[in-house]
Amino acid sequence: MWEKTLSDLKNNNKKINVLQIGVFEGRATVWILDELFKNMESRLTTIDTFKNIFVNYDYEETFRKNIKESGKDSQVDIIKSNPSDALTKLKYEKSIKFDFIYVDGCSLISCDVLNDIIISWNLLKEGGIMILDNYEWDYFEEEFNNPRLAIDSFLRNFQQHIEVIFKRFQVAVKKVVKEVPRTPRDDKSLD
């Protein structure tokens, strides 16, 4: 799905900026570097706490090794932080806009995922692509602990600004600007 969805980025030699939230061992990161980074000025900003409740090893070391082996590690900025803090800092301290954002959820609690998505959305260029991972992930019994609730909320609340490209285990959207009607109801008044 990524090949087709990101074909415009893949098939050009322009400088692009990519943001990845949640990197784990860096497999998706290496794919981004190998497939999308044709221009040496392209930049990838990654954010991860490198703390995981599901694995019992230092995946940060594996991530850094994989990035180095890609030969494009000089194009990667690694931010070791809580995503909300890092995203807020990016939003207010940098004037960067991203062509592609991949949210692979450092946080799995729905309200944290929603916050990460909304702040990231503000960093996405018009026409940019955002891919949200783990949509169908249901590891926890409590709905609010799984990402689906956050992703559905985002899709509903931002529907006037998105074009859904696909919706499966991952959800891909394109940021678009649409004229949004605001039609008052006949039976309502502001009085």
Helices and strands as residue ranges (DSSP letters): H 2-5, H 7-10, E 17-21, H 27-36, E 43-48, H 59-70, G 73-75, E 76-80, H 83-93, E 98-103, H 110-121, E 124-132, G 143-145, H 147-157, G 159-161, E 162-167, E 171-175
